[in-house]
Amino acid sequence: MPNYWYTHQTLTDRTAAISRIRAKNMCKKPHFNSSRSSFLLLPILLVAALPAGAKPPAIQITHPNTTSAEELSITINPANPQVLAVGANLSFHFRSDDGGATWTEDHLSSTMGVAGDPCVIFDANGDLYYSHLSNPPDGSWLDRIVVQKSTDGGLTWNDGVGVGHNPPKDQDKSWLAADRTTSFYRDNLYLAWTEFDTYGSSSSADSTRILFSRSLDHGLTWLDPLRISDRGGNCVDEDETVEGAVPAVGPEGQVYMAWSGHDQIWFDSSSDGGATFGQDIVVTTQPGGWDFAIPGVWRANGMPITACDVSSSNYRGRIYIVFSDQRNGTDDTDIFLCYSDNQGVTWSSPSRVNDDTGASQQFFPWMTVDPKTGAVSVVFYDRRNTNGDATEVTLAVSHDGGATFTNMIVSNAPFIPWDTVFFGDYIGIDSWDGITHATWMSMDQGDLSVWAVKLGVISGVDPRSAPETRLVMSVPAATSSSRIRIRFTTYDDGPVKLSVFDIRGRRVRSLVAESRAAGQYTEMWEGADNSGRGVSSGMYIVRLEVGRDVVTRKVVIAR
């Protein structure tokens, strides 16, 4: 949904385009910190080794002078998990190339405008995408969704591509997904959002619908949108509006998504890479709807997040939906999970993720499913241990397919939000191969800040959820030679990919991309890129993929 930003001193209008909303929601000019800063040390929290009552080492990733960033999305580069990206309202982007030890802060720009609702994702090749709302000088606010691309881990960006331009209708609340499986649809990009006939209109003649588009060429172009929701909603941006579609990809390239509307969670799916979808399915009720009040927070929502286990765990293919509602009372907002083991045909009853007893507020959940281990992680705000509006952040982790969750506080100390300062609509989390990065907003006397924590699970993982790869690869750890010998062994016939990446996650050289019989192989890398130019000194990542198995090794070249 559109975003509004304020100071607690002066409230001013954000836009003249929507007069009804202008009377209800006031907004401020954001504070921009134009300098790119690198700072902050981020230790790893080893979850299984955490003593009872210990506080994890959350760190602030925003510059100390940045007080307006909110509404967060985080992504890990699967080609180089040391590279991370975070998007935040309205145009912030943060990046780390050392696994979260240090971060830089910058702003995105586009000729189509950058107007909030950030979503960042890496594809399987390490290319980074950032979707957001538009506000072009030659158009109108919300007239399209914009998707921008970076091929260097967020250092530079293209101007972006507009998706869903259909004036005078408004396009809002978008989210991205990338097919990183080995399916026929690998490298497809997917985008889902809500289209409003007129944002904020209470007229019965105006309605909303869930739309979907896909890119088959790495984000260069996007196909015409499909309507996904069979039933529409109103345009008020409240419970009877259909919103919150978050696409997810299944192991064979299925596309799944759920959304809220009419006090229910809805679901639809595609088995052909997003070319066609079926009939909507009601997953469960959402008593009281997705739009509800949390004391001290400008506005809150319980819209669903969809994810799927694409790992080799026992729960491979399981679809998860996490959402929140107030079925247990307005003073007892809870986080719920449903799952399906038959591609969304039937669903489990909702079960609680938060494990507190008694009435307390848990809100703004976000979920990730580790694509390597199948672990389900949910981050959310939590008031179980505090009084009044004081708020902490909890991370809940499940290693048994969502049957049980271990809850832990990951924020350093409670904070108190002000309901006169826009707090954003969501927070972020992502996982890769046993490492989880979560990020959230905090507030101090009305000033916002963004925090993050890095978690590594070293025990307690169901061994069925983390199968060891059968691949064997040896690479010299360091060399001054221009010829680097790479030896590897495969135990199954099938497609083999052997590639070299730099530390920013960019593919430097493709050495093998063909089907091979099981056996032992030796390949030579001449220390050059795909154009034949010698690479500079530094660290490189050698990545071997055979089917779903992946192994990586580091090599340092000293010229």
C-alpha positions in Angstrom: 0.0 0.0 0.0 1.2 3.6 -0.4 3.5 4.9 2.2 3.4 8.1 4.3 6.2 9.6 6.2 6.2 12.3 8.9 8.1 14.2 11.6 6.5 14.3 15.0 6.8 18.1 14.8 5.2 19.1 11.5 2.7 17.2 9.3 2.4 18.1 5.6 0.6 16.7 2.6 2.5 14.1 0.5 0.5 14.5 -2.7 -2.4 16.4 -4.2 -3.4 13.3 -6.3 -5.5 11.6 -3.6 -7.7 14.1 -1.8 -9.6 11.6 0.4 -6.4 10.0 1.6 -4.8 13.4 2.1 -7.3 14.2 4.8 -6.7 11.0 6.6 -3.0 10.4 6.3 -0.4 13.2 6.5 3.2 12.9 5.5 6.6 14.5 5.8 9.5 15.1 3.5 12.0 12.3 4.1 15.5 13.0 5.4 18.1 11.9 2.9 21.6 11.1 3.8 23.5 11.3 0.5 26.8 10.0 1.8 27.6 6.3 1.3 28.8 5.0 4.7 30.4 1.7 5.7 30.3 0.7 9.3 29.0 -1.8 11.9 30.4 -5.1 13.0 27.9 -8.0 13.1 28.8 -11.1 15.1 27.0 -14.3 14.4 24.4 -15.5 16.9 24.8 -19.3 17.2 21.2 -20.2 18.1 21.8 -23.6 19.7 24.6 -22.2 21.9 22.7 -19.2 23.1 22.4 -19.2 26.9 19.0 -18.9 28.4 18.0 -15.2 28.7 21.0 -14.0 26.7 20.4 -11.1 24.3 21.6 -11.5 20.7 23.9 -9.0 19.0 21.6 -6.9 16.9 23.2 -4.0 15.1 22.0 -0.8 13.5 22.6 -0.7 9.8 21.4 2.8 9.1 23.7 5.7 9.3 23.3 7.5 12.7 21.8 10.5 10.9 19.2 8.5 9.0 15.9 8.7 10.8 13.2 7.9 8.2 14.0 4.4 6.7 11.2 1.9 7.2 9.3 -1.0 5.5 12.1 -3.5 4.9 13.0 -6.3 2.5 16.3 -8.3 2.7 17.8 -10.8 0.3 20.9 -13.1 0.3 22.9 -13.7 -2.9 22.8 -17.5 -3.5 25.8 -17.2 -5.9 27.8 -15.6 -3.1 26.0 -15.6 0.3 28.4 -13.0 1.7 26.6 -10.4 -0.4 23.3 -9.1 1.1 20.9 -6.3 0.1 18.2 -4.5 2.0 15.5 -2.1 0.5 13.7 0.5 2.6 11.2 3.3 2.1 11.3 5.4 0.2 14.4 4.8 -1.8 17.0 3.5 0.6 19.1 0.5 -0.3 21.8 -1.0 1.9 24.3 -3.6 0.9 27.0 -5.8 2.6 29.6 -7.8 0.8 31.1 -9.4 3.9 28.1 -11.4 5.2 26.7 -8.5 7.2 29.9 -7.4 9.0 29.7 -4.0 7.4 27.0 -2.1 5.5 26.8 0.8 3.0 23.8 3.1 2.7 22.6 4.7 -0.5 19.5 5.8 -2.5 17.9 4.4 -5.6 16.8 6.7 -8.4 14.7 6.2 -11.6 13.1 8.5 -14.2 9.9 6.8 -13.2 10.2 7.8 -9.6 11.0 5.7 -6.5 7.9 5.9 -4.2 8.1 3.0 -1.7 6.9 -0.6 -1.1 10.5 -1.9 -1.6 11.2 -5.5 -2.4 14.7 -6.9 -3.2 15.6 -10.3 -4.5 18.6 -12.0 -6.0 18.2 -14.5 -8.8 20.2 -17.7 -9.0 22.9 -15.9 -11.1 23.5 -13.2 -8.5 21.7 -10.5 -10.3 19.7 -8.2 -7.9 16.2 -6.8 -8.5 14.4 -4.0 -6.6 10.7 -3.4 -7.2 8.9 -0.3 -5.9 6.0 2.1 -6.6 6.3 4.9 -9.1 5.9 8.6 -9.1 7.0 9.8 -12.6 7.2 13.5 -13.4 5.3 12.9 -16.6 2.7 10.5 -15.1 0.9 10.1 -11.8 1.7 8.5 -8.5 1.1 4.8 -8.5 0.6 4.6 -12.2 2.9 1.5 -12.5 5.3 -0.8 -10.7 9.0 -0.3 -11.4 11.6 -3.1 -11.3 15.2 -2.0 -11.4 18.2 -4.4 -11.8 21.8 -4.4 -10.6 24.4 -6.8 -12.0 27.1 -5.9 -9.4 25.3 -6.6 -6.1 23.7 -3.2 -5.7 26.6 -0.9 -6.5 24.9 0.4 -9.7 21.4 0.1 -11.0 19.6 0.4 -14.4 16.7 2.9 -14.7 14.2 0.1 -14.4 11.2 -1.2 -16.3 7.6 -0.1 -15.7 5.1 -2.9 -15.2 1.3 -2.8 -15.3 1.0 0.8 -16.6 -2.8 1.1 -17.1 -3.9 4.7 -16.4 -5.9 6.0 -14.7 -5.8 2.9 -12.5 -3.4 2.7 -9.6 -0.8 -0.1 -9.0 0.2 -0.8 -5.4 1.6 -3.4 -2.9 4.0 -5.3 -5.2 6.3 -8.2 -4.5 8.9 -10.2 -6.5 10.0 -13.8 -6.7 12.7 -15.5 -8.7 12.8 -19.1 -9.9 16.1 -20.4 -8.5 15.2 -24.1 -8.9 16.6 -26.5 -11.6 13.1 -26.6 -13.3 12.3 -25.7 -16.8 11.3 -22.3 -15.6 14.6 -21.5 -13.8 15.5 -17.8 -14.0 11.9 -16.6 -14.5 11.0 -13.6 -12.5 7.5 -13.1 -11.0 5.7 -10.0 -9.8 2.3 -9.8 -8.0 0.4 -6.7 -6.9 -3.0 -5.0 -6.3 -4.6 -2.8 -9.0 -7.0 -0.2 -7.8 -9.5 1.5 -10.1 -9.0 4.5 -7.9 -6.9 4.3 -4.8 -8.8 5.3 -1.7 -12.2 5.5 -3.4 -15.3 4.4 -1.4 -17.4 4.2 -4.6 -19.1 0.8 -5.2 -18.2 1.3 -8.9 -14.5 1.0 -8.0 -12.8 -2.2 -7.2 -9.4 -3.9 -6.7 -7.9 -7.1 -8.1 -4.7 -9.1 -7.7 -2.5 -8.9 -10.9 0.6 -10.9 -11.9 3.4 -10.5 -14.5 6.5 -12.4 -15.3 9.8 -11.8 -17.0 11.5 -14.4 -19.2 14.6 -12.4 -20.0 16.1 -11.5 -16.6 14.0 -8.5 -16.1 14.6 -6.7 -19.4 10.9 -7.0 -20.4 7.7 -8.0 -18.6 4.6 -9.7 -20.0 1.1 -8.2 -19.9 -0.4 -8.7 -16.5 -2.8 -11.6 -15.7 -5.7 -11.2 -13.3 -5.3 -13.8 -10.5 -8.1 -13.1 -8.0 -11.4 -14.4 -9.1 -13.1 -12.1 -6.6 -12.2 -8.5 -6.3 -12.5 -6.0 -3.5 -13.2 -2.4 -2.8 -10.6 0.5 -3.1 -10.7 1.8 0.5 -7.4 0.0 1.4 -9.0 -1.8 4.3 -10.4 -5.3 5.1 -12.6 -5.6 2.0 -9.7 -4.7 -0.3 -7.8 -7.6 -1.8 -4.1 -7.2 -1.0 -0.9 -8.9 0.1 0.0 -11.2 -2.8 3.5 -12.6 -2.2 4.6 -15.0 -5.0 6.6 -18.1 -4.1 8.3 -20.8 -6.3 7.9 -24.6 -5.8 10.5 -27.3 -6.4 9.3 -28.0 -10.0 8.8 -24.3 -10.8 5.3 -24.0 -9.6 4.1 -20.5 -8.7 2.1 -20.0 -5.5 0.6 -17.0 -3.9 -1.9 -16.1 -1.2 -3.6 -12.8 -0.3 -6.1 -11.3 2.1 -9.6 -10.0 1.5 -13.2 -10.3 2.9 -11.9 -11.8 6.2 -10.3 -14.7 4.5 -6.9 -15.9 3.2 -7.1 -16.8 -0.6 -4.7 -18.9 -2.7 -4.0 -19.6 -6.3 -1.3 -21.5 -8.2 0.3 -22.1 -11.6 2.0 -25.3 -12.8 3.3 -23.8 -16.0 5.7 -21.1 -14.8 3.0 -18.4 -14.3 1.4 -18.7 -17.8 -2.0 -19.7 -16.4 -3.6 -19.9 -13.0 -6.6 -21.8 -11.6 -9.5 -21.1 -9.4 -9.0 -19.3 -6.1 -9.0 -21.5 -3.0 -10.0 -20.3 0.5 -7.1 -21.4 2.8 -8.7 -20.2 6.1 -10.7 -17.4 7.7 -9.0 -14.3 9.0 -11.4 -13.1 11.8 -11.5 -9.3 12.0 -9.7 -9.0 8.6 -6.2 -8.0 7.7 -6.5 -4.3 8.7 -6.4 -3.9 12.5 -5.1 -1.5 15.2 -2.0 -2.0 17.3 -1.5 0.6 20.1 1.4 3.0 19.3 1.6 2.0 15.6 0.3 4.3 12.8 -1.3 1.4 11.0 -0.9 -2.4 11.1 -1.9 -5.3 8.9 -1.9 -9.1 8.9 -1.5 -9.8 5.2 -0.1 -13.3 4.4 3.4 -14.3 3.3 3.8 -17.4 1.1 6.9 -19.5 0.9 7.7 -23.1 -0.3 10.3 -25.6 0.8 12.6 -26.3 -2.3 15.3 -28.1 -0.3 15.9 -31.8 -0.1 14.3 -32.1 3.3 11.4 -34.4 4.3 9.1 -31.4 3.8 10.2 -30.6 0.2 7.3 -29.1 -1.7 5.4 -28.0 1.4 3.8 -24.6 1.0 3.6 -22.3 4.0 1.4 -19.3 4.6 2.0 -17.0 7.6 -0.4 -14.2 8.6 -1.7 -12.5 11.7 -5.1 -11.5 13.0 -7.1 -10.7 16.2 -9.3 -13.7 16.5 -8.3 -14.0 20.1 -9.1 -10.3 20.9 -7.9 -6.9 20.0 -5.4 -7.1 22.8 -4.1 -10.4 21.6 -2.9 -10.3 18.0 -1.2 -13.6 17.1 0.9 -15.0 14.3 -0.5 -18.1 12.5 0.8 -20.7 10.0 -1.0 -22.9 7.6 0.6 -25.5 5.3 -0.2 -27.7 2.3 1.5 -30.8 1.1 -0.6 -31.2 -2.1 0.3 -28.0 -4.0 -2.4 -26.0 -2.2 -5.4 -28.2 -2.8 -6.0 -28.7 1.0 -4.6 -26.9 4.0 -3.8 -27.5 7.6 -5.8 -25.6 10.3 -4.0 -22.4 11.5 -1.5 -23.0 14.3 0.2 -20.3 16.4 3.8 -19.4 15.7 4.3 -17.3 18.8 4.5 -19.5 21.9 3.5 -17.0 24.7 0.7 -17.6 27.2 -1.9 -15.0 27.9 -2.9 -12.0 25.9 -0.2 -9.9 24.2 0.5 -8.3 20.8 2.6 -10.0 18.1 2.5 -8.3 14.7 4.1 -7.6 11.3 5.4 -11.2 10.7 7.7 -12.1 7.7 8.8 -15.6 6.8 11.6 -17.4 4.9 12.2 -21.1 4.2 15.8 -22.0 3.9 16.3 -23.4 0.4 19.1 -25.6 1.5 17.9 -27.0 4.9 14.1 -26.4 4.8 14.1 -24.6 8.1 11.1 -22.2 8.5 11.9 -18.8 10.2 9.5 -16.1 11.1 10.4 -12.7 12.5 7.8 -10.4 14.1 7.3 -7.7 16.7 6.5 -8.9 20.2 5.1 -7.4 23.4 4.9 -10.6 25.6 7.6 -9.4 28.0 6.9 -5.7 28.1 4.3 -3.2 29.4 2.3 -0.6 27.4 3.6 0.0 23.9 7.1 -1.2 24.5 8.1 -3.6 21.7 10.7 -6.3 21.1 11.5 -8.4 18.1 11.2 -12.2 18.1 12.6 -14.8 15.7 10.7 -18.1 15.6 12.4 -21.1 14.0 11.0 -24.6 13.0 12.9 -27.6 11.9 9.9 -29.9 11.7 7.9 -28.4 8.9 6.2 -25.8 11.1 4.9 -28.3 13.7 6.8 -26.6 16.5 8.7 -23.3 16.8 11.4 -22.1 19.0 10.9 -18.4 19.9 13.8 -16.1 20.8 14.1 -12.4 21.4 16.6 -11.0 18.9 16.4 -7.2 19.6 18.8 -5.8 22.1 16.2 -3.8 24.1 12.5 -2.8 23.9 11.6 0.4 22.0 8.4 2.5 22.1 6.9 3.4 18.7 4.9 6.6 18.2 1.6 6.4 16.4 2.2 9.9 14.9 5.2 8.5 12.9 4.6 6.2 10.0 6.2 2.8 10.9 6.0 1.0 7.6 4.0 -2.1 6.8 6.5 -5.0 6.9 9.9 -6.2 8.1 12.3 -8.7 6.4 14.1 -12.0 6.8 16.0 -14.4 4.5 17.9 -17.6 4.9 20.6 -19.5 3.0 22.3 -22.8 4.0 21.8 -22.5 7.8 22.4 -18.7 8.0 19.5 -16.4 8.6 19.5 -12.6 8.4 16.6 -10.6 9.8 16.0 -6.9 9.8 13.4 -4.6 11.4 12.7 -1.0 12.3 13.2 0.5 15.8 12.2 3.9 17.1 13.7 6.4 19.6 11.7 9.5 20.4 10.1 9.3 17.0 13.3 8.7 15.1 13.4 5.5 13.0 16.4 3.2 12.7 17.0 -0.1 10.9 18.5 -3.1 12.7 19.7 -6.5 11.7 20.8 -9.8 13.2 22.7 -12.7 11.7 21.9 -16.1 13.1 23.6 -19.4 12.5 22.0 -22.7 13.6 24.7 -25.2 14.6 22.6 -27.9 16.2 19.1 -29.0 16.7 18.5 -29.3 12.9 16.7 -32.4 11.8 19.4 -34.2 9.8 16.8 -35.2 7.2 16.5 -31.4 6.5 20.1 -30.9 5.8 21.4 -33.7 3.5 25.1 -33.5 2.7 26.0 -33.0 -0.9 27.5 -36.0 -2.7 29.8 -33.7 -4.7 33.5 -33.5 -4.1 35.6 -30.5 -5.4 39.2 -29.4 -4.6 40.6 -25.9 -5.5 43.8 -24.4 -4.3 43.1 -21.9 -1.4 45.6 -19.4 -2.8 47.8 -19.1 -5.9 49.9 -16.8 -7.9 49.7 -19.0 -11.0 47.6 -18.0 -13.9 46.5 -21.7 -14.3 44.2 -23.0 -11.6 43.4 -26.7 -11.5 39.9 -27.6 -10.3 39.2 -31.2 -9.6 35.7 -32.6 -8.9 33.8 -35.8 -8.6 30.1 -36.4 -9.4 28.2 -39.5 -8.5 25.2 -39.1 -10.8 24.7 -38.5 -14.5 23.2 -35.1 -15.4 23.7 -31.4 -16.1 26.9 -30.0 -14.7 27.7 -26.3 -14.2 31.1 -25.1 -13.1 31.4 -21.3 -12.7 33.7 -18.7 -11.1 32.2 -15.6 -9.3 33.8 -12.6 -7.8 33.1 -11.5 -4.2 30.3 -9.3 -5.4 28.4 -12.3 -6.8 29.1 -11.5 -10.4 29.7 -14.5 -12.7 33.3 -14.0 -14.0 33.7 -17.2 -16.0 31.6 -20.2 -17.0 33.8 -23.3 -17.3 31.3 -26.1 -17.8 27.7 -26.0 -18.8 26.7 -29.4 -20.2 25.4 -32.9 -19.3 28.1 -35.3 -18.1 28.3 -38.9 -16.9 29.2 -39.5 -13.3 32.9 -39.6 -12.7 36.1 -37.7 -11.9 37.0 -34.5 -13.8 39.7 -31.9 -14.0 39.1 -28.4 -15.4 41.7 -25.6 -15.8 40.8 -22.0 -15.2 43.3 -19.7 -16.9 42.5 -16.8 -14.5 40.5 -14.9 -17.1 36.9 -13.8 -17.5 34.6 -14.9 -20.3 36.1 -12.3 -22.6 39.6 -13.6 -22.1 40.8 -10.7 -20.0 42.9 -11.6 -17.0 41.1 -11.1 -13.7 42.6 -8.9 -10.9 44.0 -10.1 -7.7 41.5 -11.0 -5.0 39.1 -13.7 -3.8 36.9 -15.7 -6.1 34.2 -18.3 -5.6 34.3 -21.5 -7.6 30.8 -23.0 -7.7 29.9 -26.5 -8.9 26.2 -27.5 -9.5 25.0 -31.0 -10.4 21.3 -31.3 -10.3 20.2 -29.9 -6.9 23.6 -30.4 -5.3 25.9 -27.4 -5.0 29.3 -27.0 -3.6 31.5 -23.9 -3.5 35.2 -23.2 -2.8 37.2 -20.0 -2.4 40.4 -19.2 -4.1 42.6 -16.1 -3.6 44.6 -15.0 -6.6 47.8 -13.0 -5.9 49.3 -11.5 -9.0 
